[in-house]
């Protein structure tokens, strides 16, 4: 807008505006407006070629800032997820910045070459095997930090978790009920009277019943011996 006012005042020509538009073609209008005062003060004293060089400088600064912003965004967006799935397999997913990605590609390319004509693995399979071999080399180097007090790759280190001890359960034997004595041949089994049956039931169910033995047991253990005919 300020350059348009200078053009309207007749201090510059259309060539000045065209030079700025060509030199800063990829600069957003909002960003270019921030340099409007500088361009307005320079335009009346500069040739169109000089205006183009000034606009190109603005373009270069904008490109450098944009690349740095994109690089920060890519770096901040990095992630790596490793999830265990069915059958004990692992699913790998992630995003690396350009430097980390280039390092990984270089290392994998050195390990994923086909191993002769009999190697029928696909490139994806060879890449997966190369990653496994790469991690094995890192573990075997002995230069990784300790994990739980043990350096990964040492003889006492294992990638598999220690198996859990099986649970044991102790079953206490239950006291056996005493069998009821059978009546002798020629004798008829007699059932207890009403009062005796009530005392037997309460002794079996109520822990505070008077006269109950201190050691608990099945209700059948507290039944009195059988009565026989003629025993009273």
C-alpha positions in Angstrom: 0.0 0.0 0.0 2.8 2.5 0.8 4.5 1.8 -2.5 1.2 2.4 -4.3 1.1 5.8 -2.6 4.7 6.6 -3.8 3.7 5.5 -7.3 0.6 7.7 -7.2 2.8 10.6 -6.2 4.9 10.0 -9.3 8.2 9.3 -7.4 8.6 5.8 -8.8 7.4 3.9 -11.9 5.5 0.7 -12.5 8.8 -1.0 -13.1 9.6 -0.6 -9.4 6.5 -2.4 -8.4 7.1 -5.2 -10.9 10.7 -5.6 -9.7 9.4 -6.0 -6.1 6.7 -8.5 -7.2 9.2 -10.6 -9.1 11.9 -10.6 -6.5 9.6 -11.6 -3.7 7.1 -13.8 -5.6 6.9 -16.5 -2.9 6.6 -14.1 0.1 3.0 -13.9 1.5 1.4 -10.5 1.2 1.2 -10.3 5.0 4.9 -10.9 5.4 5.8 -8.4 2.6 3.7 -5.8 4.2 6.0 -5.8 7.2 8.8 -4.5 4.9 6.6 -1.8 3.3 8.3 1.1 5.1 11.7 -0.1 4.0 10.7 -0.5 0.4 8.9 2.9 0.4 11.9 4.8 1.6 14.2 2.9 -0.8 12.1 3.1 -4.0 12.5 6.9 -4.8 16.3 6.5 -4.7 16.8 3.1 -6.3 16.6 1.7 -9.8 14.2 -1.2 -10.5 17.1 -3.6 -10.6 18.1 -2.5 -7.1 14.5 -2.9 -5.9 14.5 -6.5 -7.3 17.6 -7.3 -5.3 16.1 -5.9 -2.2 12.9 -8.0 -2.7 15.1 -11.1 -3.4 16.8 -10.5 0.0 13.4 -10.4 1.6 12.5 -13.7 -0.2 15.7 -15.4 1.0 15.1 -14.4 4.6 11.5 -15.7 4.4 12.7 -19.0 2.9 15.3 -19.5 5.6 12.7 -18.8 8.4 10.2 -21.1 6.7 12.7 -24.0 6.5 13.7 -23.5 10.1 10.1 -23.6 11.1 9.4 -26.7 9.1 12.5 -28.4 10.5 11.4 -27.6 14.1 7.9 -28.9 13.3 9.3 -32.1 11.8 11.7 -32.6 14.8 8.9 -31.9 17.3 6.7 -34.4 15.4 9.1 -37.3 15.7 7.8 -40.5 17.4 8.4 -44.2 17.6 5.8 -46.7 18.8 6.4 -50.4 19.3 3.4 -52.4 20.4 3.2 -56.2 21.1 0.4 -57.8 19.1 -1.0 -61.3 18.6 1.3 -64.2 18.7 4.1 -62.2 20.4 4.8 -60.2 17.2 5.6 -56.5 17.4 4.1 -53.6 15.3 6.5 -50.8 14.6 5.4 -47.3 13.5 7.1 -43.9 13.7 8.3 -40.7 12.1 12.0 -39.6 12.1 13.5 -36.2 11.3 15.7 -36.1 8.1 19.0 -36.6 9.9 17.8 -39.6 12.0 16.0 -41.1 9.0 19.1 -40.8 6.8 21.3 -42.5 9.4 18.8 -45.4 9.7 18.6 -45.8 6.0 22.4 -45.9 5.7 22.7 -48.6 8.4 19.8 -50.7 7.0 21.2 -50.5 3.4 24.5 -51.9 4.6 22.7 -55.0 6.1 19.8 -55.7 3.8 21.7 -56.7 0.6 20.5 -60.1 -0.9 22.7 -63.0 0.3 23.1 -64.8 -3.0 20.7 -66.2 -5.6 19.0 -68.4 -3.1 17.8 -65.4 -1.1 14.1 -65.2 -1.9 13.2 -62.6 0.8 11.3 -59.5 -0.3 12.9 -56.1 0.2 10.5 -55.5 3.1 11.6 -58.8 4.7 15.2 -58.0 4.2 14.7 -54.6 5.7 13.1 -56.1 8.8 15.9 -58.7 9.1 18.4 -55.8 8.8 16.8 -53.9 11.6 17.0 -57.1 13.8 20.6 -57.6 12.9 21.3 -53.9 13.6 19.8 -54.2 17.1 21.8 -57.4 17.7 25.1 -55.5 16.8 24.2 -52.8 19.3 23.5 -55.3 22.1 26.7 -57.2 21.3 28.8 -54.1 21.4 28.4 -53.7 25.2 28.2 -50.0 24.9 24.5 -49.6 25.7 23.5 -48.2 29.1 22.6 -50.6 31.9 19.1 -51.9 32.2 18.1 -52.7 35.7 21.7 -53.0 36.8 22.6 -55.4 33.9 24.1 -54.3 30.6 22.0 -55.5 27.7 23.9 -58.1 25.7 25.7 -59.5 28.7 25.4 -63.2 29.5 23.1 -62.5 32.4 20.7 -60.3 30.4 17.7 -61.7 28.7 15.1 -59.9 26.5 12.4 -62.2 27.8 10.8 -61.5 31.2 11.5 -64.0 33.9 8.8 -66.6 34.3 6.5 -66.3 37.2 6.5 -68.9 39.9 3.4 -71.1 39.8 0.9 -70.5 42.4 0.4 -73.2 45.0 -2.7 -73.8 47.1 -2.7 -75.9 50.3 -5.9 -77.8 51.0 -6.4 -78.6 54.7 -7.9 -82.1 55.2 -11.3 -82.0 56.7 -12.1 -84.2 59.7 -14.0 -87.3 58.8 -17.4 -87.8 60.4 -17.6 -90.8 62.7 -19.8 -93.6 61.3 -22.9 -94.4 63.3 -22.9 -97.7 64.9 -25.3 -100.2 63.5 -27.7 -102.1 65.7 -26.8 -105.7 66.5 -28.8 -108.4 64.9 -32.1 -108.9 66.6 -32.2 -105.3 67.9 -34.3 -102.5 66.4 -32.7 -99.0 65.8 -34.4 -96.4 67.9 -34.6 -92.7 67.0 -33.8 -90.1 69.6 -36.5 -88.3 71.4 -37.7 -84.7 70.6 -35.6 -83.1 73.3 -32.4 -85.0 72.4 -32.9 -84.2 68.7 -33.2 -80.5 69.5 -30.1 -80.5 71.6 -28.2 -82.3 68.8 -29.3 -79.8 66.2 -28.4 -76.7 68.4 -25.0 -78.2 69.3 -24.2 -78.6 65.6 -25.4 -75.1 64.5 -24.7 -72.8 67.4 -21.1 -72.3 68.4 -22.1 -71.1 72.0 -24.3 -74.0 72.8 -23.4 -75.3 76.3 -21.6 -78.5 76.5 -20.3 -78.4 72.9 -16.8 -79.7 72.5 -14.1 -77.0 71.8 -12.9 -78.5 68.5 -15.4 -77.8 65.7 -16.3 -80.4 63.1 -19.1 -81.5 60.8 -22.5 -81.7 62.2 -22.5 -85.5 61.8 -19.7 -85.7 64.3 -22.0 -84.4 67.1 -24.8 -86.9 66.7 -25.1 -89.1 69.7 -24.7 -92.9 69.4 -27.8 -94.8 68.3 -30.3 -95.9 70.7 -31.5 -99.5 70.7 -34.8 -100.9 71.8 -34.9 -101.4 75.5 -32.1 -98.9 76.2 -34.6 -96.5 77.9 
